[in-house]
């Protein structure tokens, strides 16, 4: 079984030495929201929200291919 999106986001945040609060501020969300995404709600995240967290919060890029 693969890792869920929340776990991937948490690992990326930790690699960049960012707190949940820092990511939340960059994205315009509450820290508690980021915490929920990193835990059980990560698999229910909307693609637009995922892009915002990755690009604004983590200074990364999302690439979707089919």
N, C-alpha and C positions, 0 to 999 in steps of 0.2 A: 504494500500500500504506500502510495506517495505521500509526501508532506503536504499539509494543507496551506492555503495562501497565507493565513495568519502567521504561521510558523516561519514561512519564507520572509514575510515582511519584518517580523521581529528579528530574525537573524541578520537581515540587511541593515536594520536600524542599529543593532549592536555592533556590527562591523564598522559602521561609520561613527561610532561613539556618540550617538544621539540618544536623548531621553525621549520617552513618550510625549512629554510636555513640549519639547522642542519640535518634534514632528507635528504635533497637534497645532502648534502656533503657526507653523509654515503653511499648513493646509487649511487653517481657519476652522478647526474642529476642537472639541474638548478632549483632554487627556483620557478621560474615561471611555470615549468613543474609540480611540486608538487601542486602548487596552482590550476592549471587547473584540475589535477586529483581529488582534493578535491571538485571541483565545478562540472561543467556540464559534463566534460569528464570522470568522474569516472566510468560510466557504460560501457565505451568503452576500458577499460584498458585490456591489454594482461595479461594472467595468469602469465607468466614469470615475467613481470614487477610488478604485484601485489605481487608475492612471494619475489622479491628483496626489495620492499618497506617495507613489513611486517618483513622480516627476517633481512635484513641489516639495514634498517632505523629505525625500531621500536623494534628490538630485540625480535620479536615474532615468531610464527610458523603458517604456513598455513596448514590446514588439509582438504583434499577433499575426500568425501566419496560418493559412489553411492549405 
